[in-house]
Amino acid sequence: MEDSKIVDLYLARDEAAIGHTSEKYGRKIRSLARKICGDEGQAQECENDTYLGAWNSIPPHEPRNYLLAFLYKITRSLALDRVRWTYRR
């Protein structure tokens, strides 16, 4: 499914948007999170939290032409927060 149509589903508050996002970008999101966190379990949690973050951020944002970059930004932020929380003293 095209990114624009996925964003339309988010804007319509249709939960199918999360499924389509996962189907299209789930592996890439999890891979980015795994590279940052170094742990598969935390990467899966970051992936799920990314979907929640996208759900809460669309609207007001409408990343029709840059959905993957938008998701990467959310994932990166979440993964870095987890690493900081894990290694703080």
C-alpha positions in Angstrom: 0.0 0.0 0.0 1.2 3.5 -0.8 2.4 5.7 2.1 -0.2 8.3 1.2 -3.0 5.8 1.7 -1.5 4.6 4.9 -1.5 8.2 6.2 -5.1 8.6 5.1 -5.9 5.5 7.3 -4.2 7.1 10.3 -6.1 10.4 9.7 -9.4 8.4 9.5 -8.3 6.7 12.8 -8.5 3.3 11.2 -6.6 0.7 13.1 -5.7 -1.0 9.8 -3.1 1.7 9.4 -0.9 0.0 12.0 -1.2 -3.3 10.3 -0.2 -1.8 6.9 2.6 0.1 8.5 3.9 -3.1 10.2 3.6 -5.1 7.0 5.5 -2.5 4.9 8.1 -1.1 7.4 8.1 -3.4 10.4 11.3 -5.2 9.5 13.2 -1.9 8.8 11.9 -0.3 12.1 12.9 -3.3 14.1 16.3 -3.4 12.4 17.0 0.2 13.3 16.0 -0.3 16.9 18.1 -3.5 17.2 21.2 -1.6 15.9 20.7 1.0 18.5 19.6 -1.1 21.5 21.5 -4.3 20.7 18.7 -6.4 22.0 15.9 -8.1 20.1 13.4 -7.8 22.9 13.9 -4.1 23.3 13.8 -3.7 19.5 10.4 -5.3 19.4 9.2 -3.0 22.1 10.5 0.0 20.3 8.7 -1.2 17.1 5.4 -1.4 19.0 6.0 2.0 20.6 6.8 3.4 17.2 3.3 2.4 16.0 1.8 4.1 19.1 3.9 7.2 18.5 2.8 7.4 14.9 -0.9 6.9 15.9 -0.6 9.8 18.4 1.4 12.0 16.0 -0.8 11.6 12.9 -2.7 14.1 13.0 -1.4 16.8 13.3 1.5 15.7 11.1 0.7 14.3 7.7 3.9 12.6 6.5 2.5 11.5 3.1 5.8 11.8 1.3 8.2 10.8 4.1 6.4 8.2 6.2 9.5 5.9 6.6 11.7 8.9 7.7 8.9 9.9 10.1 8.8 6.4 11.6 12.6 6.2 11.8 12.7 9.5 13.8 10.2 8.1 16.3 12.1 4.8 16.5 15.4 6.4 16.9 14.2 8.6 19.7 12.6 5.7 21.5 15.6 3.4 21.1 18.0 6.1 22.3 15.8 6.7 25.4 15.9 3.0 26.2 19.7 2.9 25.9 20.0 5.9 28.1 17.7 4.4 30.7 19.5 1.1 30.6 23.0 2.5 31.1 22.4 5.4 33.4 23.9 5.1 36.8 
